[in-house]
């Protein structure tokens, strides 16, 4: 390892979407990071333990363990690690949980490389601004339905059973929200 290799910041990129992971990895490499990537928490943990990264970009919802498990593990390995959590299912509750576990920032997908690099420079603890309008009941319901749907492998019948809702009612709610 040359002395200049020590100057290159290390980044761990964890996302189960292979295409997104590859594109973001190239973009971050072009921005001066030494990027290692993984497709799950289970494959990322050994990498992180062997070489704790200075920066991490972690998808929240992946096959296997939640990205929050990795956020906590990385924070325990090195509290100075700057962690950005990405998710397609943004909610205030998961954002707060990610920050409590050690994330620096929380971004909704799709987020580009520049937004992620900018997020590394901002501490969510000091930047969190509550919206003037509280989240609507409809939005909370939608987020809950999406979370339960994801937990049931996108199986509408199983999700309806867990939510104690008729399957057709759930299908209407899903169709209505997608149309808007």
C-alpha positions, 0 to 999 in steps of 0.5 A: 500500500502506498502512502497515497492509498491511505489518503483515499477515503473508503466507502462501503456500499450495500444495496441489493439492486445490482444495477444501482450498486454498480452505477453508484459504485462507479460514480463514487469511485470517480468522486475519489472514494475507494468503494467496496460493495455488498448485496446484503447485510450478511455479506457486508458485515465481514467486510466492515469488520475486516476493514471498517469504512470511513463512509457507508451508503446502506439501503434500508430494505434488502433481502435478509436483515434490515439495513438498520442492523448494519447501521448499528454494527458500523456505528459500534465498529467506528462511531466516526463512520459517516453513514447515509441510509437510502430507502424507497420507503421513506418514513419519519419513524424509520428516519428517526430510528436510523439516526438513533442507531448512528446514521449521519443522514437519511435519503429517499431513493432515487438519490444520485451520487452528488446528493449522497456526497452532500449528505455525508457533509451534513449531520442529520442530528442538527439538520432535522427539520420537522415539516410544518404539516404533520404526516397525513393519516393516509400517508401513514396508512400507505407506509404501513401497508407498504411495510407489511406488504414487503414483509410478506414478500409482496403477497397481497393475500397474506398482507390482507390477512395480517392487516385484517382487511379484505383482499379486494379492499387492499387491492383497491387501496394499492391501485388508488395510490398508484394512480395518483 
